[in-house]
Amino acid sequence: MSEEQKNTAKKIPPKENTVVDEQPTVSSEPKGEQAEQATGANGSTASEDETQKLKQELELTQNKLNEVLDSAKRGVADFANFRRRNDEDKKNWIIFANTNLINDLLPVLESCKLAEDHIPETEKKNEWVNGILLTFKQLEEVLKKAGVKKVLAEIGGKFNPEFHEAIGEGAGEKGAIIEIFSCGFLLGEKLLKPARVKVGNGETVGKL
């Protein structure tokens, strides 16, 4: 072998038999899908927990709001009741402030009424008499404005011991008023003077 051939043989390396190990290709897609599913499940659970927490907080807030509203309503009702009681007390105080004076005027009013009932028919058109009667009416109106009112008592009506004073009995329906001697008076709901009446004892009228 010549020198040139020797040099050429040195430059060209010998061929080697290359063996390629083929490994099976494993797809990563299933793992990705599993990861996404796991992430989605965790995210859904976290979202549900957050929603439940918000619902609980909302319910708690609503309960507190209802308590505040109930308390406010009670406060308004209590204040309204206080004002009503205060107005009633003030009204009663005004009514009863002059009780003694009114009690002193009631006999005068009764005397005026008695005098009116006994005016002769011939004098009822007399101007002077009518002027006196007008004065009696004015006194009656003054007492009425002060809260004075008459006790209900009428012939044939039922006797009521709370407002009537029985000063006698007579033939007539038992427990019924058969005669009225004097009128009774109230100041507001307070009895100043009971009506003086005669009450039936159950005997038949005209029975011997």
C-alpha positions in Angstrom: 0.0 0.0 0.0 1.3 3.3 -1.0 1.9 6.2 1.3 -1.1 8.2 -0.2 -3.5 5.3 0.4 -2.3 5.0 4.0 -3.1 8.6 4.6 -6.5 8.3 3.1 -7.3 5.3 5.2 -6.4 7.2 8.3 -8.8 10.1 7.5 -11.9 7.9 6.9 -13.1 6.4 10.2 -14.5 2.9 10.1 -18.3 2.5 10.0 -19.9 1.3 13.1 -23.2 -0.5 13.5 -25.6 2.0 15.2 -28.3 0.4 17.2 -31.3 2.8 18.1 -33.3 1.8 21.1 -36.9 2.8 20.3 -38.7 3.8 23.5 -42.5 3.9 23.5 -43.8 7.4 23.3 -46.0 8.2 26.3 -48.5 11.1 25.8 -48.6 13.7 28.5 -52.2 14.7 27.6 -54.0 12.5 30.0 -51.8 13.8 32.8 -52.7 17.4 31.8 -56.4 16.6 31.7 -56.2 15.0 35.1 -54.4 18.0 36.5 -57.0 20.3 35.0 -59.8 18.2 36.5 -58.2 18.2 39.9 -57.7 22.0 39.7 -61.3 22.4 38.6 -62.6 20.3 41.5 -60.6 22.2 44.0 -61.7 25.5 42.5 -65.4 24.4 42.6 -65.1 23.3 46.3 -63.5 26.6 47.2 -66.2 28.6 45.4 -69.0 26.6 47.2 -67.3 27.3 50.6 -67.1 31.0 49.8 -70.7 31.1 48.7 -71.8 29.3 51.9 -69.8 31.7 54.0 -71.3 34.7 52.3 -74.8 33.3 52.9 -74.1 32.9 56.6 -72.7 36.4 56.9 -75.8 37.8 55.0 -78.2 35.9 57.3 -76.4 37.2 60.4 -76.5 40.7 59.1 -80.2 40.4 58.3 -80.9 39.1 61.8 -79.0 42.0 63.3 -80.9 44.5 61.1 -84.2 42.9 62.1 -83.3 43.3 65.8 -82.4 47.0 65.3 -85.7 47.6 63.4 -87.7 45.9 66.2 -85.9 47.9 68.8 -86.6 51.1 66.9 -90.3 50.2 66.5 -90.6 49.5 70.3 -88.9 52.8 71.0 -91.4 54.7 68.7 -94.3 52.9 70.3 -93.0 53.6 73.8 -92.6 57.3 73.0 -96.1 57.4 71.5 -97.5 55.8 74.7 -95.6 58.3 76.8 -96.9 61.2 74.9 -100.5 59.9 75.1 -100.2 59.3 78.9 -98.6 62.7 79.3 -101.5 64.4 77.4 -104.1 62.5 79.4 -102.4 63.4 82.7 -102.2 67.1 81.6 -105.9 67.0 80.5 -107.0 65.4 83.8 -104.9 67.9 85.8 -106.6 70.8 84.1 -110.0 69.2 84.6 -109.5 68.5 88.3 -107.6 71.7 89.1 -110.8 73.6 89.9 -112.8 70.7 91.5 -113.4 72.6 94.7 -114.7 75.6 92.8 -116.9 73.5 90.6 -118.4 71.7 93.7 -119.2 75.1 95.2 -121.0 76.1 92.0 -123.1 73.0 91.6 -125.6 74.0 94.3 -126.0 77.4 92.6 -126.7 75.6 89.3 -129.3 73.4 91.0 -131.0 76.4 92.6 -131.1 78.1 89.2 -132.7 74.9 87.7 -135.2 74.7 90.5 -136.2 78.4 90.1 -136.6 77.9 86.3 -138.9 74.9 86.9 -141.2 77.0 89.2 -141.6 80.1 87.0 -145.3 80.8 86.6 -146.6 80.4 83.1 -147.7 84.1 83.1 -144.1 85.2 83.7 -142.3 83.0 81.2 -142.5 85.7 78.4 -141.3 88.4 80.7 -138.0 89.9 79.4 -136.5 90.3 82.8 -137.2 86.7 83.6 -135.7 85.6 80.2 -132.6 87.6 81.0 -132.2 85.7 84.3 -132.7 82.4 82.5 -130.0 83.4 80.0 -127.6 84.0 82.9 -128.4 80.5 84.2 -127.7 79.1 80.7 -124.3 80.8 80.6 -123.3 79.3 84.0 -124.3 75.9 82.7 -122.2 76.4 79.6 -119.1 77.5 81.7 -119.4 74.3 83.8 -119.8 72.2 80.7 -116.6 73.6 79.1 -114.8 72.8 82.4 -115.7 69.1 81.9 -118.9 68.9 84.0 -121.7 66.7 82.6 -124.9 65.4 84.0 -125.4 61.9 85.3 -127.9 60.0 83.1 -131.1 59.5 85.1 -134.6 59.1 83.5 -137.9 57.9 84.6 -138.2 54.2 83.9 -134.5 53.8 83.6 -132.5 51.2 85.6 -131.2 52.3 89.0 -127.4 52.3 89.1 -125.8 52.6 92.6 -122.6 53.9 91.1 -124.3 57.0 89.8 -127.7 57.2 91.6 -128.6 57.7 95.2 -131.9 56.1 96.2 -133.7 58.2 98.8 -137.0 56.3 98.8 -139.0 53.5 97.3 -142.5 53.3 95.8 -144.9 51.3 93.8 -143.5 50.5 90.4 -141.2 48.2 88.5 -138.5 46.8 90.8 -135.2 48.5 90.4 -136.5 51.2 88.0 -136.3 54.9 88.6 -139.8 56.2 89.3 -139.0 59.8 90.4 -136.0 62.1 90.1 -135.4 64.6 92.9 -132.1 66.2 91.8 -129.6 65.8 89.0 -126.2 64.3 89.4 -122.9 65.5 88.0 -119.6 64.1 86.7 -116.3 65.9 86.2 -114.7 63.9 83.4 -115.3 60.3 84.7 -115.2 61.3 88.3 -118.6 61.4 90.2 -119.1 64.8 91.9 -122.7 64.2 93.0 -125.0 61.3 92.5 -128.5 61.8 91.1 -131.1 61.5 93.9 -133.9 59.3 92.8 -136.9 57.2 94.0 -136.8 53.5 93.0 -139.7 51.1 92.4 -140.1 48.3 94.8 -141.9 45.9 92.5 -145.5 46.6 93.7 -148.2 47.3 91.3 -149.1 51.0 91.0 -152.5 51.7 92.6 -152.5 48.5 94.7 -154.1 48.9 98.1 
